[in-house]
Amino acid sequence: MLLAGNYKVYGLTRIPEDKFMTIVGSIGAISNGCTRAFWALLFDKFGFKRVYFALIFVQVFSLLALS
């Protein structure tokens, strides 16, 4: 979700190949759609706060890995 709206801008500054960015965006969209049921099950089982904090942790780790 971190790069969902900005992957093209990020790719223009870091990765010059447009075909690769299209593939990455497509894979990201497919994986986002496929994992929605998984996250819904986790929300039902563990509650909103625990799952949301796990998502925040993953996003912070991803942000640190990108910089």
MODELLER restraints for C-alpha pairs under 7 A, 6 or more apart:
rsr = mdl.restraints
at = mdl.atoms
rsr.add(forms.Gaussian(group=physical.xy_distance, feature=features.Distance(at['CA:2:A'], at['CA:59:A']), mean=6.55, stdev=0.5))
rsr.add(forms.Gaussian(group=physical.xy_distance, feature=features.Distance(at['CA:8:A'], at['CA:21:A']), mean=6.91, stdev=0.5))
rsr.add(forms.Gaussian(group=physical.xy_distance, feature=features.Distance(at['CA:11:A'], at['CA:21:A']), mean=6.47, stdev=0.5))
rsr.add(forms.Gaussian(group=physical.xy_distance, feature=features.Distance(at['CA:42:A'], at['CA:51:A']), mean=6.75, stdev=0.5))
rsr.add(forms.Gaussian(group=physical.xy_distance, feature=features.Distance(at['CA:43:A'], at['CA:51:A']), mean=6.25, stdev=0.5))
